[in-house]
Amino acid sequence: MPACARTATSAAPPAPSASVATGESGQDRFLQLYRGYQADYEPAKTVANLAEMSEVVAVGRLKEIREGRIQGVARDDPGRSEYLIYVFDVIEKVKGTVPGDVVYVEAIKPNREPAASFDAAAPKGAEALLYLRSASALAPAEPSLGPDVPAGTRLQWFTTPQGFLIHLGGRVLAPLDQIGQSRPIFQGGDPDPTRLRSWLPSP
């Protein structure tokens, strides 16, 4: 199973007043929510490598972030895991099949903040490049996605944390790949950091 969907550790939630005190923009608040996120996974060395590992590659626009599954009961349970579901409008299908024009991607929460905090800070409409694998075969306890979701809709997972690339402030960022904030996201070298579509696999 994709490591970014299961094996992760989270930092303490950011102070609610941090964005107000520092005058952060909405983009800064969104990225702040992912600070301290760590995942144990084998990174793809190149965009082409990540595409080979993925069942689906698509370009979309971030629409919503909602609550996902919860594993474990008590909030202080060390084995408790909480998930988010990222909802994207698909604007271009590059590889694989995505039924319809909306995709639902599950990923572990970076912290215990409610999904509403992520959704409020999310850059709605920002263009994102998605490298995905189906979660369905590995997640039999699939959550209800809501009454507005067509029957039979299947969850996806980001292939690795590198599989969520979003264009913010004129740059391509990987919110779930904290190492990529201080060094290249791909060991083999990153494409143009200002052009999201340069991160697509070559035809």
N, C-alpha and C positions, 0 to 999 in steps of 0.2 A: 504494500500500500504506500501511497506517497507520504514521505516523512513529514511534509509540511501539514498534512491533515491530521496527524496523530501525535508525533513525538516532538514536543515543544515545551519550552519553559516560558513563564511570563514574569515580568517585573511587577512591582506594586503599581497600582493605577496612578496615573499622573494627577497632580493636585488640581482640583476643579478650577481653581482661580488662576492657574498658571498662564493661560492664554490672555486673560484680562490684564494681569500684572505686567506681562512682557510686551503687550501690544501685538501679539502674533496675528498673522493673517489666517483665514480659513484653511489655506493649504498647510501652514505651519501646525495648526491645531490637529489636522488630520494625521500628519506625519508623527506628531508628538505621541499620539495614541499607540503607535507601533514601537516606540522606543523601548529597548530592553528585550524585544521579542527575539527568541533564539529557536532554531530548529536543527535537529540532527538529520542531515540528508547528504546525499552525494550530488554535488552541483554539476550541472551540465557545463562543459568547457566552452561551448560555442552556441550560438543561436541555432545552427544546423543540428547540433547534437540534441538540444532541447526539443526541436521539432520532431526528430526521430523518436524521442521518448514519449511524445504526446499523441493522443488519439485525435484531438481536436486543436486546431489553431484558428483563432478568429479575432477580428477587430470589433470592439464594441464601445458603448458609452455607459459609464457607471450610472445606474438608475436609483439604486436603493441598497441599504445594508440592513438586514433584519436578523432577529434571533434565530439560532439554529438549535441543534441538539444539545442536551446536557447529559453527561455521563458522570455518575456519582450523585450522592444525595446531599450531604451536608456541605455548606460552603467552605468549611475548613478541612474537608476531606482532601488529603494530599494527592489522591488519585483522581480528583474531580477534573473534568475537562468540559469547557463550554465552547460552543461553536458559533460562528457567524455565517450567514448566507448572503453572498454578494449577488446582486441582481444586475445584469447587463443587458441593454438592448444591442442585439447583434447587427452590425452594419456591413460586415464583410466576412464571408466564410472562406478560409484559406485551405484548411485541411479537415477531413472528417465530416461527420454529419451532426448538425444541431437542429433538432426538430423545432420549427417555428423561428421566431425572431427575438426570443428572450432566452438567456441562459442563467441558470442558478448554480452558483459555485460555493461549496462549503469549505471553510477553513477554520482552524482553531483560533480562539480569541487570543490576542496578544496579552490581555490582562482581564480583570473581572469587571471592567466597565460594562454597563448595559449596551445593547446594540443601538439604542437610541442615541448614545453619545457618539458612536461611530457614524451613524446616519446623519446626525446634525452637522458633523464636521466634514462629511464626505463632499468632494468636489463633483456634484451632480452634473452629468453631461460631459465630463472629461473623457477624452478618448483613451482607450486602454487596449493593449495587446494581450491576448489570453492564450496560454498554452495549457491544455487541460487533459485530464483522464477521467473516465467515468468512475463515479463512486459507488454506483448501484450494486455491482457484484460483491463489493467488499463492505457495504454498509446496509445489512438487511433491516436494521431498525431505522429505516429512512423516516425523517420527520414529515409531518404534514407541512406543506409549503404555503398553505393558505387557500381560501375559497376562490381566489382569482386566478389560481394556477391550473392550467389544463390537466385533466386526468392523464396519468402516464408520464408526466414530466419527471426526468431523472436528474439527480444531482450530479454535478461535476466536482472534481478537485483540481487545484492548480498542480501541474505535474511536479514542480518543485517551487519553492518560494520565488524563484526567478521567473515563474510563469505568470506573474501578475505585474505587468509593466504599464505604467500610466504616465500620461504626458501632463506635467504640472509646471507652471511657471516657466515654460519654454524649454523644459528638460524632461528626459525620460528617466523615471524613477521606479524602483522596485520596493514598495513599502514593506513587504515581508522579508526582504533580504537586507538585513541591517549592515552586513559586511559590505554590501554593494554601495552603501552610502559613503564609505571612506576609501574604497578601491574599486576597480572594475567589477561589474556584476559577473562577467564571464572571464575565466582565466585566459581564454584564447584571444581576448580583446573585445571591447565593446564597439558596436556600430556608432554612427553619428548620434551623440547624446542629445541633439536638439530635434531629431526627426524620428517620430515613433515608427513610421513605416519602414525605416531602414533596419529595424529590428525584426522584420519578417524574414522567414527563410527564403533563400534564393529559389526561383522556379526550377 
